[in-house]
């Protein structure tokens, strides 16, 4: 067996906020992790759909990003986007 080549192997203390809220047509169960790794962006995990994205305000401003990242229709994505603007 060949020796494993690591690109990096680091540990870091992070802060994770767990939040659940009900939108107009679906429930959102999120884990929002703050770390130094992603240049001030947050790691947002949707535990209902097992989808995640690294998100900053620039990503929230990008048309279609939230829809694509979390596989949401336009209305559900807008609800999630509005919440994320409050916490990111």
Residue pairs with C-beta under 8 A, 6 or more apart in sequence:
12 35
12 36
12 37
14 33
14 34
14 35
15 33
15 34
16 31
16 32
16 33
16 34
17 31
17 32
17 33
17 34
17 87
18 29
18 30
18 31
18 32
19 28
19 29
19 30
19 32
19 87
20 27
20 28
20 29
20 30
21 27
21 28
21 83
22 28
23 76
23 79
23 80
24 75
24 76
24 79
25 75
25 76
26 48
26 76
27 48
28 46
28 48
28 79
28 80
28 83
29 46
29 47
29 48
30 44
30 45
30 46
30 47
31 44
31 45
31 47
32 42
32 43
32 44
32 45
32 87
32 88
33 42
33 43
33 44
33 45
34 42
35 43
38 54
38 56
39 56
40 56
41 54
41 55
41 56
41 59
41 88
42 54
42 55
42 56
42 87
42 88
43 52
43 53
43 54
43 55
44 52
44 53
44 54
44 55
44 84
45 51
45 52
46 52
46 70
49 70
49 71
51 69
51 70
51 71
52 69
53 59
53 65
53 66
53 69
53 70
55 66
55 69
55 84
55 88
56 88
57 85
57 88
59 65
59 66
60 66
60 81
60 84
60 85
60 88
66 72
66 77
66 80
66 81
66 84
67 73
67 74
67 77
70 77
70 80
72 80
